[in-house]
Amino acid sequence: MGAQLQKVASDVVEAGGAKSHDSQSMRYLLRTLDKFKSFAENAKAGVEERHTAEEQRLQASIGMTQDADTQLALKQSITSNAESLLETERVYNNMVGFADSMEGFLSAATSKGYGCEQVTCGPHASCTETTLGAECICNEGYVGNGRDCAAPAAFIPHHLLHEGQSLHSQARDVHVAIFGPNNVAVVYSDAARGGMGRTVVGNIAEAGTVVLSPPDQFTRLGEKAFSPVVSGTDGNRLLITWRDQNTEGLCWMRGAALGVTGIRGAEQHISWTEPMNFCRHQSHKMALVSMPNNRVIVLFADKVKATAHTPAQHFGNSMIMDVGAKGELSLLGKFQFSDFAVCRLEVTKLSLTSFVIAARGAQVTDDLDSSVKTGQEAIAIFGEASGDDLVYDPNTLNLAPSQTHIWARGLSLIAPNTFAYSYQEGKSQKIMMAIVKVDEVTHRMQVVNGPSPIREGVSPYVSMLSLPYTVSDPHTLTYFQGDTASMVNVCSWSMTKNKLKHCEDFSWLDQKLSSVAGVHLGGGKAFMVFAPESGMPYYAVFGLSKK
């Protein structure tokens, strides 16, 4: 293959430097590009055929052995085979993309030089005036010739599970976390299997290649998982929380560690500890945030039932959990972060040890005048870990004290000590966003922009990704459901002027979703896990397109 590729590439170079007549050289170059493209497409088909045969051979070998270690090694070989195929396909796809781009360039070079006002570009492309005239250029994050631009192969949605498993799964309440050296963990409730909780772990290479393990069950036999949440540590350890009923359920957590068996090729094997019950009467999703030294903070709505002498108490509670080398969990302390009822908890880190909680809080009554009531449906609370303790600032930030019916929300770190807070306002049917700065010394939070509407309409989910672009070029990224597609809203943030600008909506998936979660990968890429109405789970890596 190398000799063939070198010959085709040599033809392209020679054609570009030919001394013959311009029109003859151009025709020869175009023919050579066509050969180059055909070679890549044919070679790709041959590789796919060979890898398919190899996968069938390995699958057959699994059925012929009863040894667990041998089966595990064979499964890892299947995963490596799939990863190798994906890498090779990406090389050939890039070769085809190069040929298409060169053809577009040559076409532009021989055009009459129309201006952008006379040029209509395809989707995901923009017109640019160049020395060769007006050209359609694919937006950042897309590939093609300017007329036909598409997401790279790595950005196309893929089944989260192997195809046979995906067809018999109905995922709901998906959640994803990134941890360690580009590891990801996905948790969800599988309605097709009685609502059991399942997890998938994997690794994302720098090139965007994703290698995922087969699904593993984290709930016990016959038990259900509602709103599972996962967090990972730098030591390749996991903590998962969930409740076993939709309302008034028991709170559960379970620890795990990856790759502790010592078996070569089993780096993604999960070793579990026993589930731990830590609260009762739970009806809301919990939140997790990882800390250094393999610690995870658990945030949840808590309450104490009324007695004959005391009324019921509702409050926000938190725990510091230490996750041991084999996934064993140790409670280091409990710390209350609010003295009123909370729900719709979300959290984002500000630094290695500090974080901000977003919540919907219960209405509070003025101590001096009981007729004065203040809403707390879009609040933020600053917290910080100090040794084995958690410290919360008592000065809660209230973004909409006079508003009610505030539902889904998300948080995003966009610059040092600066975060964005997006939320769904039910009454006005608008998605709002505020930018908040946190004082480095006092930790007081101050709204420096908004809350301002970024979208009209109602979405069943509103969430954000932290640092969606780069630290030097801060952006906000809010994802939500549009009228017919899954959307993101991207705004750039001016740190000097405290101003949002260039806010745009983009469609990242041309269908509605029943469940979705995402994490930021760096370099303008995001890893999204989602399920359409069918419940079949998928993942996709997409790039932030910046014009």
C-alpha positions, 0 to 999 in steps of 0.5 A: 500500500505504501508504494502505491500511495507514494506513486499517486502522491508523486503524480500529484506533485509532478503535475503541480510542477509541470512545465507544460501548457496550463490547461493540460497541466490542470486536466492532468492534475484533476485526473491524478486527484481522481485516481488518488481519491479512487485509490483511497476509497478502494483501499478503505473498502478492502481494509473494512473487509479484512477487519470484519473477517478478523472480528468474526474470527475473534467472536467465534474464538470467544464461543469456543473457550470457557476460560474467563481470562482468555475471553477477556483477552479476546474481547480486548482484541476485538476492541483493538481491532475496531480501534485500528479500523477506525484509525485507518478509516480516518486516514483514508477519509482524510485522503478523500477530503484532501482530494475534494479540497484540492478540486475545490481549490483548483475550481476556484483558481480557474473561476472568474472571481465573483464576489461573496455577494454572488456566491451561495455556500453550502451548510457549515460553510462561509464565503471568504474573499481571497486573492483568487476571488470569492471562495466557500470555506468550511467552517472550523470543525467541518471538512469538505470542499466548501460546497459540501461540508460535513462533520469529520468521521469521528464526529458522526454519532456512534452506538454506545454499545455494540450493535446487538446490545444497542438494539435491545437497550432503552437508555434514560437519565444518561450522565457522563464524566471525564477523568484521569488520562482522557477516560470517560464513564457513562451511566444510565438506567436501562428501561429495557432491563427493568430499569437497572443501572448500567455503566460504560467506561472508555478512553478518548485518544487525542485524535478523537478515537473512542474505545469503549468497554462492554456495559456493566451493571452497577445496581444489584439484581432486580433493583432500579436506578433513577437519575444516576450520576457518575464522577471519576478521579485522577486515580482511575476510580469511580463513584456513582450515586442514584435513587431506587425509586422515582419519588421517596426512594433510597439514596445509593452510592457505589465505588469502583476502580479501573484496571486493578486486576493486573491482567494485561489488556484489562485496563478498563475492567471495573472492580466494584465495592458493595453499594452503600445507602446514605439517605432516604426519601429522595425524589431528586437528582444528586450532583457529584464533583471530584477533588484531588487525592481521589475524593468526591463530594456528593451533593443532595437534597436531605430532610429530617422527618417531623417528630412530636416536638419538632417540625420537618426540616429540609436542607441541602447536604453534602458529603466528602467521600474518599475512594480507595485503591480498590474502589472502597468508600470512606466517609470523611464528613457531612456538611450542610450547604443550605438551611432550606429545601433544594432540588435541581442540583448542578455543580461546576468546579472553579479551581482544584478545590473550589466549586459552585452549586446551582439549585432551585431553592424553596421560597423564604419568608422575611423574619421581620415581616412574614408577608414578605417572601422571596423566591430562590429558584435560580440560586448559586452557592460557593463551596470549597474543600479544605483538608477533610472539611467543606466550607460554604459561603453563607451569601447565596447569589439569587439571580431571579428573586421575583421569578417562579417556575424556573426549571432546568439549568446548567453551569459553565466555567468560562474564565478564571473565577468566572462562570455562566449560569443558564436556566429555563424560565417557564413563565416567560418561556425563555432560556436565560443566561447570567455571567458571574464573577467570584472574588478571589479573596472574599469569594463573594459572587457578583453578576456582571452580565444578565440574566439575559434571554439567549433563546425563546421557547421551552426545552425539557433540558438545559445544560452547559459545558465548561470551557468549550473553546480555549482559556484565552478565547472564552466562550459559553456553550449552552445545549438545549432542545430546539423545535426540531433538532438538538441545539447549542448556543455559543457566545464569546465573552469579553473579559475586559468589557464584561460583555457577551457577543456573537451569540449564535445557535447551532444544530449539532443533531437533527433530531430531538432527544429524550436524554442527553449529557456532555463533557468538554474534551479540550481543543474545542471538542465535546463528548456527548452521550444521548438517546432519542425517543427510541432509547437507543444510546449513542455517543458523538464527538463534535467540534465547536464551529467558530467563524 
